[in-house]
């Protein structure tokens, strides 16, 4: 074993040992869409007296943190997003109405003297004429009271606690202690009330929370006039339930929010749906990996088996990286993890196909020397293709949010881990196997001493695919028009995430006709509700933004038609946030196209870079058009699939144009169209084998991934097929046409290649 191989082997062993330790000791943090719970996005609003600036949002965050801690939610997460938004994650909370109510209340607590019972004609909850400091509010029993100006506020309260008094008969109540000037203020307020006769409404003290009298106790007859309660303590009674008493105490303790907040997004996922998604994705990963491994073993024999072993190591390294970085594994992220397994095959296929070429080209070949040359020659294409995918992953992380951002993190980690797996682990295993005497005596056992079925047919027939490139362009244009017409005829069905609204998913005991539910909802006053089947026995209802009361009507109507139905997912997106996310998606798409063009222009000359971007736009339009014809929603998960397809498309074009660049650097004599044709024939075996490996994973994900991932996998399958076609029959003809119109119109050096 030479020195470089020993270094790689030690590096691989060290990384695998560390990954095994991390995987065994550090659990991966699951997102709410996998473990169940509620996510609420709150947006601070300015008032005439307070600006919702960054400092106010920070203070609001701390108040909310105190309220959530008092709620007793396990492992809550609160983070600020920008200057005006706060993202709250509440694992295990399945009643978002109560959580949103507790978080969103401003909790303006005040203590008022009661001036007496309201007279006839006094309007409840309005200031009295000519006495603006007075107002009328109903007490807890509904009796209107005239209240004087507030003498104490929540800032004077030291602490509040929920208590249960079984002996005194008060039941659940809230004790309140005052501090500082609040002690004297409370003594003065109760001392003035004590001067009134027992039974007089003016002997009461009104405790008002958010303009509602929650308690108005009489001052005890034992309190002397003018003396008041001087220990700075009182208790709020009012026939509270245990939950109401605890909620009131945490609101008082948490204090008032500096500025009002509005719920702009709310997502609730049941734990059952998350568990099903994990199980389905796990089966998809197992079956997809098994099929992919079997395929590469059939094609590359011993080296294919070693590559399959490297895939298992890749899975371990990726999982450990997610755990070590503290990344949150979301449902799209889990799909990205499965997808990256299929993508990890690409680097191995590139190396093995280059090794086959080297073995066939040498007079006295050896397996080890062919492998070394294969790794060296494939490095340029591996680097370029993986960098383009990393660009897509980075855009998802910086421009997307929520679960889609989690997909970007998982995809980025998967790409880096796949490069390590192919260039270090696979290389160590392959070179070690190639140096064994038994393998040297039987080179065909390795799988690279043969040309392979695809390459053998291409070599025998030597088709001139680029003899008439305009015909391929005409075919691509026809497909583009057919798919693109779907955008004009059917339009893009933007999901709730981009339009605002509410999406509720139900699980029913048996399949239900969506048309019956749609008609029932229309009769109930929801004519614009979109009802679709979801999985084997489920329904999704998509509507305009609904209040909680309206959501209750929708659920009740559906249960009347469908029978027992459990709500497994509930998403509420405000219209302002939907518009913002829609604009962000367009920006992400535009930036993705621009970033890919800039990178390709830097790595290749402008002719090849422009051709790759044209093929990329071709793939994006076709994918959008197919989804328009199918009536599939375009949402954040689709955006993740679309940006991944962009990476796929560029990946294939990069491999082809990397070979064109290499052939030009060798000074090939044929015209440029001949060089491109030669490059296509040389890279087509890699394109077919890589596509087959990824197709196994995506098909398993589409079939087994459940309703949540079916559209995602379908988009990637379409993108895989279209991207494979466009790299050969769109990008290559465009490059030939642009080259013919460029100055000189003949082959020229394409730039330096990356070498090992």
Secondary structure by P-SEA (a helix, b strand, c coil): ccaaaaaaaaaaaaaaaaaaaaaacccccccccccbbbbbbbbbbbcccccccaaaaaaaaaaaaaaaaaacccbbbbbbccccbbbbbbcccccaaaaaaaaacccccbbbbbcccccccccccccccccccbbbbbccccbbbbbcccccccccccbbbbbbbccccccbbbbbbbccaaaaaaaaaaaaaacccccccccbbbbbccccccccccccccccccccccccbbbbbccccaaaaaaaaaaaaaccccbbbbbcbbbbbcaaaaaaaaaaaaaaaaaaaaaaaaaaaaacaaaaaaaaaaaaaaaaaaaaaaaaacccccaaaaaaaaaaaaaaaaaaaaaaaaaaaaaaacccccaaaaaaaaaaaaaaaaaaaaaaaaaaaaaaaaccccaaaaaaaaaaaaaaaaaaaaacaaaaaaaaaaacaaaaacccccccccccaaaaaaaaccccccccaaaaaaaaaaaaaaaaaaaaaccccccccccbbbbbbbbccccccaaaaaaaaaaaccccbbbbbccccbbbbbbccccaaaaaaaaaaaaaacccccccbbbbbcaaaaaaaaaaaaaaaaaaaaaaaaaaaaaccaaaaaaaaaaaaaaaaaaaaaaaaacccccaaaaaaaaaaaaaaaaaaaaaaaaaaaaaaacccccaaaaaaaaaaaaaaaaaaaaaaaaaaaaaaaaccccccaaaaaaaaaaaaaaaaaacccaaaaaaaaaaaccccccccccccccc
